[in-house]
Amino acid sequence: MTDREFRAAIKSGLSGGYFLYGDEEYVKSRLVSLAVKSVVGDDDFSAVNLTECDENGYTDSFLADAVSQMPMMSDRCAAVCRVRFSELKEDRKEIVYNSLARLADNPSVVLFLVIPAGYFDEGALKKGKPSADYKELSKYLTPVSLPFQTPAVLKSWCERRLASDGLKIAPDALSRLVEIAGPEMTTVSNETEKIACYALAKGAGEIDAKMVDEVSSEFGEPDAFALSNAVVSGNRDAALTALKECRDKKQKASAVSSRMTSEFMNMLSVLLCMNEGMMKGDISKRLGIHEFRVGKYMESVRDTDPASVRAVIERCVEADGMLKSSGGGYDVLERFVCTIPSKRSSRGYGR
């Protein structure tokens, strides 16, 4: 299901269970809120028929209890379970599947399994090769994929939001706003709110590109991308800074390594397409990666060669293997970062 299809399902009536995943957390949060409201209503008694747990409070017993609950003074109840699915070991995933298998026996419950960005691999769906986790969850729940919105969708959303405050925005200013704030809807929303307040305070009826540059902030790059970009660029200081941010946010070293490897693979794929003479839009269509993100990858690898990126991937895979076999932590990733050459080399990294 797409976000539009899920919205349509909310209006027509939800039943059974759904798992929501993807990079777009803002839309994910809004849709879950709408979905829950459609099931249990929005009054003082609604909370009685809603069971929730967040990713930090998830336990193996939660789902088993959730699918067994019965509604009070209503014909339906809802359960929202947020879980970092990729962090679960196989035996704990089996517990999830066993609980979900019982959902069909209790039609009064509507379940929403919500997976935070970066903690679920759907596989290569466009090539007809879903991951094992995707296939297993899909046996019991309807998948709802929520990737980043396209620039066109973001522009349309910004225009509607500004129009609600009686503001217009010039086409070049709109493009600039989305370029700076995108692709995450949370950032787009915050920046649109900020520039609306600024324009209203100045008594301006229309927002121009100069106003956007004065007010809007460059988007904060996701940790894994910032780290991968620094490694490929040979910037050890920036890489160690990004690694420290990951550690300060208490992200697991293994999860950081996995996401970083994924970023390197994307960079290599984009670089190979660039070497074929492909443009950003064509690369986006071929690889199924958001065009905005393709542009960031293109900037990262423009002055390097495929052999260099492949060498980094090999080292990253080695580090990942050490993390899994030795039980090491950030010390493994720090050694990996500290051994990268300080500058790009046409011979590749460390070769």
Buried (B, 14 or more C-beta within 10 A) or exposed (E): BEBEEBBEBBEEEBBEBBBBBBBBBBBBBBBBEEBBBBBBBEEEEBEEBBBBBEBEEBEBEBBBEBBBBEBEEBEBBBBBBBBBBBBBEEEEBEBBBEBBEBBEEBEEBBBBBBBBBBBBBBBEEEEEEBBEBBEBBEEBBBBBBBBBBBBEBBBEBBBEBBEEEEBBBBEEBBBBBBBBBBBBBEBBBBBBEBBBEBBEEEEEEEBBBEBBEEBBEEBEEBBBBBBBBBBBBBBBEBBBEBBEEBBEEEBBBBBBBBBBBBBBBBBBBBBBBBEEEBEBEBBBEBBEBBBBBBBBBBEBBEEBBBBBBBBBBBBBEEBBEBBEEEEBEBEBBBEBBEEBBEEBBEEBBEE
